[in-house]
């Protein structure tokens, strides 16, 4: 037994050496158990790798959606993987993704194994909520509880994937997170270079922490990722070893790339890069090499409050520098792979909640494509982090790259439907060794069939956004409670609370939006949108202010509140926007929180006070408070600038990227709501927090239907700890907040928490709010819905006139809805008459003008197309819908008959259009038609002496039956 001294007395080297010795001792004692775990499925002995025949046809593949899942070979034995690959194929997947852990394939320095020659035993340090396998499942998959006998046969795994017809995406780190020992970094690496680790302020060493894998981690069952003390991205020792690993990995996979006829279509470098989950501006990285790159002594804390805003300049510069270092490290990884002959796309996966200091645009610039991940509740009670995350990642790449969800819940088909409407073109679920659960296969296969038949019409489409929201990521570099530092309005709240509130209102009003990332957006990007929304804090980059002025002058419509910005990105005075667009004199200020004003003639409740204006003849009032203008329209050039001197949208939704941690449904009438709320808070934050919780309903709230705990994860930022959450009711229309809980005094290692509790105001969204936002927008949406609970989005194919409508119902009750879509300037009602019935959490992808063959098209449908087979005079369509719907076809000939599941049905026909109704469920629709006759050429009179051909009645002349087609079988003339 290895004796361990106290953590306080351990140096990093001693700590690692003791951990490695303990791992070796445990490994020796587990040899018998290891052999039992592998059983008959021991990986085969090393053998020369035979390159398979090309995985795909030499011709360029047709564009298609990436549909698949994470399936990790290194946690499983080959027999287990074969079974799960078959399950993935049954689900309709076409892609398998996996991490490639460095510590599995180079478990000892210089000794690589990618073919299953060795079987390293790795001590796991994560037995918490991230680990979905039960002990029995782990043993069945080839491991033991808290210990994994790693499968090193990457080549065999790739070959198996190809044999089952899958493309493969590999994620080789060097850091992979994945609840895996050291995040994939080898023990020998961490022992060999004790000076490579990132440092805290003043060069202080960081606690090794978890999931850095000591034996104590095994005893404690792992810990949060926030405390992983990772290597510095500037350490030459680390970078040199990383380049060596990436080069060796590239040499192995290069012959298997899709460009060489193999199955590997792309490679991901690193994972969720963000200084190893240390987000605070002054937590890290004060490594000597990083400071040398910076060029001077960096700040180690915020300046004292009360000074001018320019006092924050050094802190702002330090955070920008750290963001650039993330991109620089990823770029170095990508360059290493390119130099090693990798010629498939190189990607990275990031999540919106991990910034700052990560700027999505800096990360995206370092790789070919940046992909997001989604593990969020899609219910209407959640703030719109799903939409914001999708829009932020797309906006960071100026909508010029097709983005897929690199990770998401493995079997969640509803989330995939929702993300299609937000411009996400492919999906990779996440699991460790399951791929997809058996009970999710049938439902997933319905969605994958729909995406396959849509093909390039949807995989390569442009999502139509009704408007755009200005999104300035650098606002996250400001301190919390930034008014302490001289700002008039809290800068961070703009992006953490105000924009989510606006996004929620736009969604409820039936309007889709993009985000214009001020780090990368160019002046021409603004012109895509008829309306741009600016939720203004004090700060807006100078280039953005100039672009917005030009946008308005060229005909755009800019809507700003509650006041134009007055500072640029360096916190220096900048009033370009105010001077050009919003120069009307200020009137009185009415500071009360809740007031009633008229906006666009609609009376509505507004919050946070009201600013009035003294208008000149150049401006027209658009909002009135008791006879005084509190908003105006200013015509500038060919466009319109609107300013509202108040806050007209609800912000009861939780901020700071909160996700649903736990929820409890309540009986009708909301009985037991208070007890349920106190119980949830007590379980999460202790009895003292539960006792301090106020549970009464504010005025205007409906009866509680659900009690929800929103958690703010990944929010520890150095000295500014904002981890915690919000406890709220859901009344069927709005989130009713009961308390914000801030864990500012939490001591995680001792499990001691002194939460700070405050009560947020209740600011509900009403029908009047939805009406004014539509009036301010001033143009009909691309997809107008009859019920605001439905969320419909329009996607236009890039290479044809086809379009797809994605419609989802996020609510827990059935709804009936009709949609008016406007593709290419046309107006299309779905359905032609009546309404679509969408069940609770129901979703559909609806085809518009899908050309199936020459002269044959699905003009519109309110059922979901799953398959289509067409020959000369017949089409067989597989369709599905939860409550039934219609198919409207344009035929190349006269209708002969229609069958549904083999039974003839009556249809409505206005040649060449045919409309048929299909009942609920999945059905086979067969449509037959007659091709038009070909006109026979006129006979010319024979001249005297000319040779006569055979007469039509001659016995050797071919005889034609009446009505027979002259076209060849299998063709459509």
Buried (B, 14 or more C-beta within 10 A) or exposed (E): EBEBEEEEEBEBEEBBBBBBEBBBEBBEEBEEEBEEBBEEBBBEEBEEBEEBEEBBEEEEEEBBBBBBBBBBBBBBBBBBBBEBBEBBBBBBBBBBBBBBBBBBBBBEBEEBBBBBBBBBBBBBBBBBEBBBBEEEBBBBBBBBBBBBBBBBBBBBBBBBBBEBEBBBBBBBBBBBBBBBBBBBBBBBBBBBBBBBBBBBBEEEEBBBBBBBBBBBBBEEBBBBBBBBBBBBBBBEBBBEBBBBBBBBBBBBBBBBBBEBBBBBBBBBBBBBBBBBBBBBBBBBBBBEBBBEBBEEEBBBEBBEEEEEBBBBBBBBBBBBBBBBBBBBBBBBBBBBBEEBBBEBBBBBBBBBBBBBBBBBBBBBBBBBBBBBBBBBBBBBBBBBBBBBBBBBBBBBBBBEBBBBBBBBBBBBBBBBBBBBBBBBBBBBBBBBBBBBBEEBBEEBBBBBBBBBBBBBBBBBBBBBBBBBBBBBBBBBBBBBBBBBBBBEBBBBBBBBBBBBBBBBBBBBBBBBBBBBBBBBBEBEBBBBBBBBBBBBBBBBBBBBBBBBBBBBBBEBBBBBBBBBBBBBBBBEEBBBBBEBBBBBEEBEEBEEEBBEBBBBEBEBBBBBBBBBBEBEEEBBBBBBBEEBBBBBBBEBBEBBBBBBBBBBBBBBBBBBBBBBBBBBEBEEEBEBBBEBBBBBBBEBBBEBBBEBBEBEBBEBBBBBBBBBBBBBBBBBBBBBBBBBBBBBBBBBBBBBBBBBBBBBEBEBEEEEBEBEBEEBEBBBBBEBBBBBBBBBBBEBBBBBBBBBBBBBBBBBBEEBBBBBBBBBBBBBEEBEBBBBBBBEEEEBEBBBEEBBBBBEBBBBBBBBBBBBBEBBBBBBBBBBBBEBEBEBBEBBBBBBBBBBBBBBBBBBBEBEEBBBEEEEBEBEBEEBEBBBBBEBEBBBBBBBBBBEBEEEEEEEEEEEEEEEEEEEEEEEEEEEEEEEBEBEEEEBB
